[in-house]
Amino acid sequence: MTIVYFITTVGHGKGGHFHSLNTIANAIGETENVHVINLGVKPSEVLDKTNYEVSFINFNGYNFISVFFRIKKLIKEIKPNAIHAFDVESFAFSRLFSKRINQASFLNKCGGPNPKKYFPVSDNLVLFSKENKAYFESKERYNLTKLILIPNRVRPVKLDSSRIEAFYAKHGKADLSLLRIARIGKHYHKSISQAINLVSWLKAKGCNVRLIVIGTIQSETNYNAIVEEVKSKGLEKDVIIETSDEFTYNASEVLDVGDVIVGTGRNFMEASSLNKMLLVPYKDTDYPLLVADNNFEAIFATNFSPRTQVTDFNEQANLDSIYKALKSKEERTSKLWFEAYFNVKNGVDLYKKVYLNQDVLKNSNLIDTFANILYAIKTFVLK
């Protein structure tokens, strides 16, 4: 079987959906022919090409027609059995070629909040979260779309011992370290603030603990605000903000510098492969939430995002549970979650089954196709 994946680079090309595609393409590429077509302003560094081919085509919004003919030539050479887009912009192209070769169209929504603006209609929509699936099920516009829930998949983390030792050589070791891997900008600011608050609370309880934040700086304003938060709580010696490429590149490979991980999405899933104690940012509170067997399903429903809400949440009870878990010698269970839900090796067959059992074409909506094309062009022209 031959599968072609589409994805667009509008900005830095390092977002979570690039990592998701890379993981899935590599896993499927172990047994099938896989080709990724990367459209946009520059090739994504995330696409490592281990078990698949990559073709980069420059797309700036103005050259839609010339890009269409370049892809047409590629598709004719590759002869795919399925064409699958991993974002709305690339779907503007992929849907045209699915129709040309009389195949069903495939689109991924890789987690995140439910759409608030235009989102296209596809024959098959693969979703990472129950939250997104429930949303699309509630919209009449998607009645003919086959909604397929396949939670995001990751590979077991391969730790880089040399970089971990380099981190310890630079920053030393601590009895207990909380770790938050996140880009330092507006989107992740609150989750970092929650982690800072938790360290402050734990130190007041007598815990010898520090916080490690590893991430590139997207906003100097947010970075400076975080530094001020640390100073205001007197935690200058207890919070490490590491922004160097040595540790931010493939940061999951240094996950072991943290004993407790504050994670979202794929970062949460990767940490679970190491059987770490796991926290997630929590909506409308000042601290992250401890993930345990009794609340796992509710948190899983939003793909471990800051939109998480659980029944009967109590902030003090949550803090007490975190403190108790840190002091407890009980065995962690996150590795069991990884094997049951996140290991990409267990997800490959799900994707293959979807491609092999394509339904008859249903969504040949010309108006939506045209709207999708305009949306893609607008995204690049106005970026």
Buried (B, 14 or more C-beta within 10 A) or exposed (E): EBBBBBBBBBEBBBBBBBBBBBBBBBBBBEEBBBBBBBBBBEBBEBBBEEBBBBBBBBBBBEBBEEBBEBBBEBBEEBEBBBBBBBBBBBBBBBBBBBBEEEBBBBBBBBBBBBBEEEBBBBBBBBBBBBBBBBBBEEEEEBEEBBBBBBBBBBBBBEBBEEBBEBBEEEBEEBEBBBBBBBBBBEEBBBBBBBBBBBBBBBBEEEBEBBBBBBBBBBBEEBBEBBEEBBEEBEBEEBBBBBBEEEBBEBBBBBBBBBBBBBBBBBBBBBBBBBBBBBBBBBBEBBBBBBBBEEBBEBBBBBBBBBBBEBEEBEEEEBBEBBBEBBEEEEEBBBBBBBEEBBBBEBBBEBBBEBBEEBEEEBBEBEEBBEBBBEBBBEBBEEE
